[in-house]
Amino acid sequence: MGRRYDDFTEDDYRPRPNRKGSRPRTKERPDYSDAPTAMVTAVDRGRYRVVVHDDDGQAPVDGPIVTCVRSSRLRRRSIVPGDRVRVVGDTSGADGTMARIVEILDRRTLLRRSADDTDPTERVLVANADQLVIVTAAADPEPSWGLIDRALVAAFDADMEPLIAVTKLDLAPIDAIGGYYAAAGVRVVACGFDASGRPHIRQLLPELTGRLSVLVGHSGVGKSTLMNEIIPAADRAIGDVNTVTGRGRHTSSSALCLPLPDSGWLIDTPGVRSFGLAHVDIDSVLTAFDELVEATAACPRGCTHLDDAPDCALDAWVAEGKAGEAGPQRLASLRRLLSGLQPPVS
């Protein structure tokens, strides 16, 4: 006959083993300070491609491409091309090998955009880039002044140097774009296509060498064609402009960072329809309108610089021709940006 309940005493108690183990939890984390550093070149469905830095802390253009996964500790952190990271595991780049990203190092610059000017959710595009190359076509599609101005604001906000590269000069001259930004001091480089459809890069390539640059622009302006000419191994897909909408078709679906022929890296990004600036402080917008900044010193304190702002000095400044021939158009563009970024009235 088995033992009854009353027959058991405290001496018969046997604790059930802890399925999660008996090791006490600790807040101490592994030390990865000696792990090699690398630069992220591509992100694709949970896999990351990186190039391990050399002894000088630079990403060698001929270095092996290492495939990585991210540490579970970083699951809530975005990792983008240009990021500098620490990696552990097999960094040889041999087929079938895998490393792990265990730390994201501080970002020197950060290019961001949002869906629109009211969307608080920002999307990180690239990190640590030195230069933003805004690609626009002289025609087909027509230049989007608003997008270019927005990209310029994003560049200055990210502490990146902006450059405008103009393609399709066989369809229209560069004069309109060059004149529009002449007083703003923004560099404009001609990258027109020749008779065979290949873009001229002799003026652009020296601007890229030795730097980490990123290409941004509307679909259909020739970004991928430009990338393929600069780096033939890129083999980026090329599309045509929709004859009905006048807009380009998306051909690149992800950002890709590739080494330049001599030194430096170039990141091609998917074509954008819009460039929201919800993350940008209103006071920072003026940095992209250098020809108008001086006039704001005569504005009253707290001036919004909008059309209905009393005693705004920008109107007189532009009327006197101090902002150049494109002054009226640039002022209108500035005010559209500022109006979209104004906080909602409660």
C-alpha positions as CSV (number, residue, x, y, z in Angstrom):
1,M,0.0,0.0,0.0
2,G,1.4,3.4,-0.9
3,R,2.2,6.2,1.5
4,R,-0.6,8.5,2.4
5,Y,-0.4,12.3,2.4
6,D,0.0,12.3,6.2
7,D,3.0,10.1,6.0
8,F,5.2,12.8,4.2
9,T,7.4,15.1,6.2
10,E,9.6,18.1,5.3
11,D,12.5,15.8,4.9
12,D,10.8,14.1,1.9
13,Y,10.7,17.4,-0.1
14,R,12.8,17.4,-3.3
15,P,13.0,20.7,-5.2
16,R,12.2,20.6,-8.9
17,P,15.2,21.5,-11.0
18,N,15.1,24.9,-12.7
19,R,14.7,24.4,-16.4
20,K,16.5,27.7,-17.1
21,G,19.5,26.6,-15.1
22,S,20.8,27.6,-11.7
23,R,23.4,30.1,-12.8
24,P,22.5,33.5,-11.3
25,R,21.7,36.3,-13.8
26,T,24.3,39.0,-14.3
27,K,24.3,42.4,-15.8
28,E,27.9,42.1,-17.0
29,R,28.1,42.0,-20.8
30,P,30.9,40.4,-22.9
31,D,33.7,42.8,-23.7
32,Y,34.1,43.2,-27.5
33,S,36.5,46.1,-27.4
34,D,39.2,44.1,-29.1
35,A,36.9,42.7,-31.8
36,P,37.8,43.8,-35.3
37,T,35.8,46.7,-36.8
38,A,34.2,46.7,-40.2
39,M,32.0,48.9,-42.5
40,V,28.6,47.7,-43.6
41,T,28.2,47.7,-47.4
42,A,24.8,46.1,-47.9
43,V,21.7,45.0,-45.9
44,D,19.5,42.2,-47.3
45,R,16.7,40.4,-45.3
46,G,18.5,40.0,-42.0
47,R,22.0,39.4,-43.6
48,Y,24.7,42.1,-43.7
49,R,27.7,42.3,-45.8
50,V,30.8,44.1,-44.3
51,V,34.4,44.8,-45.1
52,V,36.8,44.5,-42.2
53,H,39.0,47.6,-41.6
54,D,42.7,47.4,-42.0
55,D,45.3,48.5,-39.4
56,D,44.7,52.1,-40.3
57,G,41.0,51.8,-39.5
58,Q,40.0,52.1,-43.2
59,A,37.8,49.8,-45.3
60,P,40.1,48.5,-48.0
61,V,38.6,48.6,-51.5
62,D,40.0,45.1,-52.2
63,G,39.0,43.6,-48.9
64,P,37.0,40.4,-48.7
65,I,33.2,40.7,-48.3
66,V,32.1,39.1,-45.0
67,T,28.5,37.9,-44.5
68,C,27.1,38.6,-41.0
69,V,24.0,38.3,-38.8
70,R,23.3,40.7,-36.0
71,S,23.5,40.0,-32.3
72,S,20.2,39.6,-30.5
73,R,21.2,42.5,-28.3
74,L,21.0,44.8,-31.4
75,R,17.6,43.6,-32.6
76,R,16.0,47.0,-32.0
77,R,18.8,49.0,-33.6
78,S,18.9,49.8,-37.3
79,I,22.0,48.8,-39.3
80,V,22.5,50.7,-42.6
81,P,25.2,50.9,-45.2
82,G,28.2,53.0,-44.0
83,D,27.8,51.9,-40.4
84,R,31.0,51.0,-38.6
85,V,30.5,47.9,-36.5
86,R,32.4,45.3,-34.4
87,V,32.3,41.7,-35.6
88,V,33.2,38.3,-34.1
89,G,33.4,35.0,-35.8
90,D,34.9,34.0,-39.2
91,T,35.9,37.2,-41.0
92,S,37.7,35.5,-43.8
93,G,34.8,35.9,-46.3
94,A,35.2,32.3,-47.5
95,D,32.1,30.6,-48.9
96,G,29.8,29.2,-46.2
97,T,31.3,31.3,-43.4
98,M,29.4,33.7,-41.1
99,A,30.3,36.4,-38.6
100,R,28.2,38.2,-36.1
101,I,27.8,42.0,-35.6
102,V,28.0,42.6,-31.8
103,E,28.3,46.4,-31.6
104,I,27.4,49.5,-33.7
105,L,30.0,52.2,-33.3
106,D,29.2,55.9,-33.0
107,R,27.9,57.4,-36.2
108,R,29.8,60.5,-37.5
109,T,27.0,61.5,-39.9
110,L,23.5,60.2,-40.4
111,L,21.3,60.7,-43.4
112,R,17.6,60.4,-42.6
113,R,14.2,61.1,-44.1
114,S,10.6,60.6,-43.2
115,A,7.6,59.7,-45.3
116,D,6.4,63.3,-45.1
117,D,6.9,66.4,-43.0
118,T,4.3,65.3,-40.4
119,D,5.4,61.7,-40.0
120,P,7.4,61.3,-36.8
121,T,8.8,58.0,-38.0
122,E,12.2,58.6,-39.6
123,R,14.0,56.2,-41.9
124,V,17.8,56.0,-41.6
125,L,19.3,55.8,-45.1
126,V,23.1,55.7,-44.6
127,A,25.6,56.4,-41.9
128,N,29.1,58.0,-41.8
129,A,28.9,59.4,-45.4
130,D,31.0,62.5,-46.2
131,Q,29.1,63.7,-49.2
132,L,25.5,63.6,-50.6
133,V,25.4,63.5,-54.4
134,I,22.0,64.7,-55.5
135,V,21.4,63.3,-59.0
136,T,18.9,65.1,-61.2
137,A,18.2,65.0,-64.9
138,A,18.1,68.2,-67.0
139,A,15.0,66.8,-68.6
140,D,12.9,63.6,-68.8
141,P,12.0,63.8,-66.0
142,E,12.1,67.6,-65.3
143,P,14.2,68.7,-62.3
144,S,12.3,68.5,-59.1
145,W,13.4,71.7,-57.3
146,G,11.5,70.8,-54.2
147,L,13.2,67.4,-53.8
148,I,16.6,68.9,-54.5
149,D,16.1,71.6,-51.9
150,R,14.9,69.0,-49.4
151,A,17.9,66.8,-50.0
152,L,20.1,69.8,-49.5
153,V,18.4,70.5,-46.1
154,A,18.9,66.9,-45.2
155,A,22.6,67.0,-46.2
156,F,23.3,70.1,-44.1
157,D,21.3,68.7,-41.2
158,A,23.5,65.5,-41.4
159,D,26.7,67.6,-41.6
160,M,27.4,66.2,-45.1
161,E,28.7,68.1,-48.0
162,P,26.2,68.4,-50.9
163,L,26.9,68.1,-54.6
164,I,24.4,68.2,-57.5
165,A,25.1,65.9,-60.4
166,V,23.1,66.7,-63.6
167,T,22.5,63.9,-66.2
168,K,20.7,63.8,-69.6
169,L,22.4,67.0,-70.8
170,D,21.7,65.8,-74.3
171,L,18.1,66.7,-73.7
172,A,18.5,70.1,-72.1
173,P,21.4,72.4,-71.0
174,I,22.7,72.6,-67.5
175,D,22.1,76.4,-67.4
176,A,18.8,76.3,-65.6
177,I,20.1,74.1,-62.7
178,G,23.4,75.9,-62.5
179,G,21.7,79.3,-62.4
180,Y,19.1,78.3,-59.8
181,Y,21.9,77.4,-57.3
182,A,24.5,79.9,-58.4
183,A,23.9,82.3,-55.5
184,A,23.5,79.4,-53.0
185,G,27.1,78.3,-53.5
186,V,26.1,74.7,-54.1
187,R,28.4,72.8,-56.5
188,V,26.8,71.6,-59.7
189,V,28.6,69.0,-61.9
190,A,27.8,68.0,-65.4
191,C,27.3,64.3,-66.0
192,G,25.5,64.3,-69.4
193,F,25.2,61.2,-71.5
194,D,27.0,60.8,-74.8
195,A,25.5,59.5,-78.0
196,S,25.8,55.9,-76.8
197,G,24.0,56.6,-73.6
198,R,27.1,56.6,-71.3
199,P,27.4,59.4,-68.8
200,H,30.5,61.6,-68.7
201,I,32.2,61.1,-65.3
202,R,35.5,63.0,-65.7
203,Q,34.2,65.9,-63.7
204,L,32.4,63.9,-61.0
205,L,35.0,61.2,-60.3
206,P,37.6,63.5,-58.7
207,E,34.8,64.7,-56.4
208,L,34.2,61.2,-55.1
209,T,37.7,59.8,-54.8
210,G,38.9,59.1,-51.3
211,R,35.4,59.8,-49.8
212,L,32.3,57.9,-48.8
213,S,29.5,59.4,-51.0
214,V,25.9,58.5,-51.4
215,L,23.7,59.0,-54.5
216,V,20.1,60.2,-54.0
217,G,17.5,61.2,-56.5
218,H,14.2,60.5,-58.2
219,S,13.7,57.3,-60.1
220,G,14.6,57.7,-63.7
221,V,17.2,60.4,-63.4
222,G,20.1,58.1,-64.2
223,K,21.4,57.2,-60.8
224,S,22.0,53.6,-61.6
225,T,23.4,54.4,-65.0
226,L,25.8,56.7,-63.4
227,M,26.8,54.1,-60.8
228,N,27.4,51.5,-63.5
229,E,29.7,53.9,-65.4
230,I,31.7,54.8,-62.3
231,I,31.8,51.2,-61.0
232,P,31.2,48.8,-63.9
233,A,31.0,45.8,-61.5
234,A,27.9,47.4,-59.8
235,D,25.6,46.1,-62.6
236,R,22.7,48.0,-61.2
237,A,19.3,47.5,-63.0
238,I,18.3,50.3,-65.3
239,G,14.7,51.4,-66.1
240,D,12.9,53.9,-68.3
241,V,10.7,56.9,-67.5
242,N,7.0,56.2,-67.6
243,T,5.6,58.1,-70.6
244,V,2.2,58.7,-68.9
245,T,3.3,60.0,-65.5
246,G,6.7,61.4,-66.4
247,R,8.2,59.6,-63.5
248,G,10.9,57.0,-63.3
249,R,10.2,53.3,-62.4
250,H,11.9,51.9,-59.4
251,T,14.8,49.6,-60.5
252,S,17.0,49.6,-57.4
253,S,15.3,48.1,-54.3
254,S,18.1,48.4,-51.7
255,A,21.1,50.6,-50.9
256,L,24.5,49.2,-52.0
257,C,28.0,50.4,-51.1
258,L,30.8,49.6,-53.6
259,P,34.5,50.6,-53.8
260,L,35.6,53.2,-56.2
261,P,38.3,52.5,-58.7
262,D,41.1,54.2,-56.8
263,S,40.0,54.9,-53.3
264,G,36.7,55.7,-51.5
265,W,33.3,54.2,-51.6
266,L,30.0,55.1,-53.3
267,I,26.5,54.2,-52.1
268,D,23.6,53.9,-54.5
269,T,20.1,54.2,-53.0
270,P,16.7,53.4,-54.3
271,G,14.9,56.2,-56.1
272,V,12.7,58.3,-53.8
273,R,9.3,59.8,-54.5
274,S,9.5,62.2,-51.5
275,F,12.0,63.4,-48.9
276,G,10.2,64.2,-45.7
277,L,12.0,66.4,-43.1
278,A,10.0,65.8,-40.0
279,H,13.2,65.1,-38.1
280,V,14.8,68.5,-39.0
281,D,14.6,71.5,-36.7
282,I,12.9,74.4,-38.4
283,D,15.9,76.7,-37.6
284,S,18.2,74.3,-39.5
285,V,16.3,74.7,-42.8
286,L,17.8,78.0,-43.6
287,T,21.3,76.4,-43.8
288,A,20.4,75.1,-47.3
289,F,19.5,78.7,-48.4
290,D,22.8,80.4,-47.9
291,E,21.9,83.4,-50.2
292,L,19.0,84.2,-47.8
293,V,20.6,83.7,-44.4
294,E,22.2,87.2,-44.2
295,A,18.8,88.9,-44.6
296,T,17.3,87.1,-41.6
297,A,19.5,89.3,-39.3
298,A,17.1,92.2,-40.0
299,C,14.0,90.1,-39.2
300,P,12.2,90.7,-35.9
301,R,12.8,88.2,-33.1
302,G,10.8,85.0,-33.6
303,C,10.1,85.7,-37.3
304,T,8.7,82.6,-39.0
305,H,9.8,83.9,-42.5
306,L,6.5,82.9,-43.9
307,D,4.4,84.9,-46.3
308,D,2.3,86.4,-43.5
309,A,5.2,87.1,-41.2
310,P,5.1,90.8,-40.3
311,D,8.2,92.8,-41.2
312,C,10.1,89.8,-42.6
313,A,13.2,91.1,-44.2
314,L,13.4,88.3,-46.8
315,D,11.0,90.0,-49.2
316,A,13.0,93.2,-49.5
317,W,16.2,91.3,-49.8
318,V,15.0,89.3,-52.7
319,A,13.3,92.3,-54.4
320,E,16.6,94.1,-54.3
321,G,18.2,91.2,-56.2
322,K,20.6,90.3,-53.3
323,A,19.6,86.6,-53.6
324,G,20.4,86.3,-57.3
325,E,18.2,85.8,-60.3
326,A,16.6,82.7,-58.7
327,G,15.9,84.6,-55.5
328,P,12.0,84.7,-55.8
329,Q,11.9,80.9,-56.6
330,R,14.3,80.0,-53.8
331,L,12.3,82.1,-51.3
332,A,9.1,80.5,-52.3
333,S,10.7,77.1,-51.9
334,L,12.0,78.0,-48.5
335,R,8.6,79.1,-47.4
336,R,7.0,75.9,-48.6
337,L,9.4,73.9,-46.5
338,L,8.9,76.1,-43.4
339,S,5.1,76.0,-43.8
340,G,5.1,72.2,-44.0
341,L,7.3,71.9,-40.8
342,Q,5.2,74.3,-38.7
343,P,3.7,72.6,-35.6
344,P,0.0,72.1,-35.8
345,V,-2.2,74.7,-34.2
346,S,-3.9,73.3,-31.1
